[in-house]
Amino acid sequence: MTLPAFTTRRLDLAPATRDDLDSVWRIWRHPDVCRYLFDGVPVTRERADEVLTDALDRRAVALGLWTVRLRVAASAVGTVALLRATTIAAYDPSLAGAVEVLAAFEPPVWGRGYATEALEAVIGYAFGALGLLRLVAVVDVPNEASHRMVGRLGFMATGECAGPRHPLRLYSLTASGFAGRPSRTAPTFS
């Protein structure tokens, strides 16, 4: 299955391809990004390739990874994803089978609302086109910026569990909860 592309007020989201390996690796290997996304383990090109390959394999079930570009720039500034919560389910089995949202952006664009805007598009797709009823987000407890971001999207904290490096806070968002909140952007699909 081909994932849709999205255009928001300020961003273009394109389904990731093999050609995006160097772009996503550049984003993911930044120490401030891998601190939480990869639990502080430096991201090699080989590890980035494994993660990208896994995300590409998820397209068969309409899940996967998107690269995010500013509408005024050519290079990717971030990635967002809808993936099965397989890794985190090892720490909290209640998440087995759940679909998790993820976001990773270059530090120079942090604090501008791009991650929230990009995730609004893929969450709308998950609840609309895919007909999912619930999404989860998992945030390392010390990662205050991500807690604020998932809160802006309407996610509600449901508990905590041990994690590989830090305790993890678990969040859930229902389709009705997302539909009931005011949207700041209206993405178009292609």
Summary of the structure (lengths in Angstrom):
residues: 190
radius of gyration: 15.2
end to end distance: 13.7
largest distance: 42.0
contacts: 597
relative contact order: 0.17
helix: 38%
strand: 27%
